[in-house]
Amino acid sequence: MAIERFIIEGDLAAESFLPWITRHLQRLGLRGVAMRREDGQVEVTLSGPEDLIDAMELGVSLGPIDVWVEAIARQRLGNEDLP
């Protein structure tokens, strides 16, 4: 099981984005939490099988219609980094 953090950049102001991320985490069977940062980016800390985390990254990059994802930075974390 992998633990990772996504830092998502782009036009992410739509209120629907965080609930969208949460739904997709659940659909893929991943555990995680998404939050909006003060700088306008969205941070997602998630855990699960690596291939499903890859699928989540792809889904987020395509995003819902009302956001524009420009970049996703991924960072591998350890258990001590979980929120």
N, C-alpha and C positions, 0 to 999 in steps of 0.2 A: 504494500500500500504506500502510495506517495502522498506527500503533503507539499502543496505549492501555493504561491501567491501570484495572482495576476494584478498588474497595475494597467488599467485600461485608459487610453487617452482618446480624445476626439470630441465630437459634439454629443454630449451625453446628458443633456439637461432634462430630457423627457422623464417625467415621474414614473412612467411605466417600466423603465429599464431595470431597476433593482428587483421588482416583483418578477419580471421576465427571467432574470438570472436565477432567482430562487426556484422558479418552476422548472427550469431546465436542469438545475442541479438535482432536483428531486427526480425528474424523469430519467436521468442517467444513473440514479442510485448513488450520487456523490453526497458527501457531507460538506457543508460550507456556509460561509456568511459573506454577504456583500454589503459594502458601505460606501457612501459618497464622501470623498475627502474635501477638505477646504479649498484645495487648488482646482477643483472641478473634475478631477479624475475619479474613477471608481476602482476600489480595491476589493478583490475577492480572495479569500483564503479558503482553500478547499482540500479535501483528502479523498482518496479512492484509488482504484486501479489506474495506472499510467495511461493506458489506451483510452479510458473514459475521460480523463483529464484532457488528453489531446482532442477528443471529440468536443468537449466543452469549449476549448479554445477556438476551435473552428466555428462552433455555433455562435459564440460571442463575437467573433470577427465579422460574421454576417449580420448579427444583431437583429433586433426588431426594426421595422420600417421607419420608426421615428427617431432613431439615433444613427450617428455616423462614427464608427470605430476606426480610428486612424492607426493605432498601434496597441499591442499587448506585450508588456514585458513580463516574463515568467521568472520566478525565483523559487528554487527548491528550498524547502524549510525542514527543520527537525521538529520532533514532538514538542519541544519546549517553546516553539514559536506559535503554537495554536492559540487562538483567542479564547 
